[in-house]
Each structure stands twice: as structure tokens, then as C-alpha cells.
Amino acid sequence: MGIAGCSSTNGPAPVTGAKDTGTFPNLNIKPQVAAPQFTDAEKNAKLAQLKADQGAQAAKNGNPDVADQAALTDLAKKHGDETLKQIEGKCDPALDPTCK
């Protein structure tokens, strides 16, 4: 006797995807929206809140302002050279006390 329920191919395949009904869709029916759209006032209020949260997070983390761009650029130039020296094995004991 065979075991019932093991990969049987006797039943019809499940229908997935588009189904051909033999008619054209009515494109004049307005689709329903999933949620109401934001008004311009709501959008502006949410953007203002995001900007405020962004500023609070930057102050909390001590992130420099865009005005310090020159200082950041200078730091990037120095940091890149120092990192390359460490990677290439030409480390600086002032930067890395474990350097030999």
C-alpha cells in the first residue's frame, strides 16, 4: 500500500498570478488608496520635526557642523596617511603604542 498525501500530482495546480477572464479591465474605476495622503501642512510639520530631531541627535553626539568642513577635510587628509602607514607596517609609535 502507498502512503496517502505524499507528493500527489492528481489534483489541479493552484492558480497564481493574473487570471484571464476574457474581458478587458475597466481603467475608469478609481483605485482605492491604502491611507489618506498628507496635506502640505502635515508634510511641513513632519519635516520640521525631523530637522529638529536631526539637530538634537547631532548635538547629542557632538557631531561638527558644516562650518567645520575645512577642519574635517584636514583631519581626513592626516587620518588617511596615518592609517596607510599602520596598514603598510610603517607604524608610528606615537599613534600606536603597540607598534614595533
C-alpha positions as CSV (number, residue, x, y, z in Angstrom):
1,M,0.0,0.0,0.0
2,G,1.1,3.5,-0.7
3,I,1.1,6.3,1.8
4,A,-1.6,8.9,1.1
5,G,-0.6,12.6,1.0
6,C,2.9,12.2,-0.4
7,S,3.5,14.5,-3.3
8,S,0.4,13.6,-5.3
9,T,0.0,15.0,-8.8
10,N,-3.6,14.1,-9.2
11,G,-5.1,17.4,-8.1
12,P,-5.2,20.7,-10.1
13,A,-2.4,23.1,-9.7
14,P,-3.2,26.2,-7.5
15,V,-4.0,29.4,-9.5
16,T,-1.4,32.1,-9.0
17,G,-0.8,35.4,-10.8
18,A,-3.1,37.0,-13.3
19,K,-6.2,35.3,-14.4
20,D,-7.6,35.6,-17.9
21,T,-11.2,36.5,-17.6
22,G,-11.7,37.1,-21.3
23,T,-12.6,40.7,-20.7
24,F,-10.6,44.0,-20.6
25,P,-10.1,45.7,-17.3
26,N,-12.1,48.9,-16.7
27,L,-9.5,51.6,-16.3
28,N,-12.1,54.2,-15.4
29,I,-12.6,52.8,-11.9
30,K,-10.6,54.9,-9.4
31,P,-8.3,52.7,-7.3
32,Q,-8.7,52.8,-3.5
33,V,-5.9,54.3,-1.6
34,A,-4.3,52.4,1.3
35,A,-4.1,55.5,3.6
36,P,-5.1,59.2,3.3
37,Q,-2.4,61.4,1.8
38,F,-0.6,64.0,3.8
39,T,-1.6,67.6,3.3
40,D,1.1,70.2,2.7
41,A,0.8,71.5,6.3
42,E,1.2,67.9,7.7
43,K,4.2,67.4,5.4
44,N,5.9,70.6,6.5
45,A,5.2,69.8,10.2
46,K,6.7,66.3,9.9
47,L,9.8,67.7,8.0
48,A,10.3,70.4,10.7
49,Q,10.1,67.6,13.4
50,L,12.7,65.5,11.5
51,K,15.0,68.5,11.2
52,A,14.6,69.2,14.9
53,D,15.3,65.6,15.8
54,Q,18.4,65.6,13.5
55,G,19.7,68.7,15.2
56,A,19.2,67.2,18.6
57,Q,20.9,64.0,17.6
58,A,23.9,65.9,16.1
59,A,24.2,67.9,19.4
60,K,23.9,64.8,21.5
61,N,26.7,63.0,19.5
62,G,28.9,66.1,19.3
63,N,29.0,66.0,15.5
64,P,30.7,69.0,14.0
65,D,28.7,71.5,11.9
66,V,29.1,72.1,8.2
67,A,31.1,75.2,9.2
68,D,33.9,72.9,10.3
69,Q,34.3,71.5,6.8
70,A,37.8,72.7,6.5
71,A,38.8,71.1,9.8
72,L,37.2,67.8,8.7
73,T,39.0,67.9,5.3
74,D,42.3,68.4,7.1
75,L,41.5,65.6,9.5
76,A,40.7,63.3,6.6
77,K,44.0,64.0,4.9
78,K,46.0,63.3,8.1
79,H,44.0,60.4,9.1
80,G,44.3,58.7,5.7
81,D,48.1,59.0,5.7
82,E,48.4,57.7,9.3
83,T,46.1,54.8,8.6
84,L,48.1,53.8,5.5
85,K,51.3,53.9,7.5
86,Q,49.8,51.5,10.0
87,I,48.4,49.2,7.3
88,E,51.7,49.1,5.4
89,G,53.6,48.2,8.6
90,K,55.3,51.6,8.8
91,C,53.5,52.4,12.1
92,D,54.2,55.4,14.3
93,P,54.7,54.6,18.0
94,A,53.1,58.0,18.9
95,L,49.9,56.7,17.2
96,D,50.1,53.1,18.2
97,P,51.9,52.2,21.4
98,T,52.0,48.5,20.4
99,C,53.9,49.4,17.2
100,K,57.4,47.8,16.9
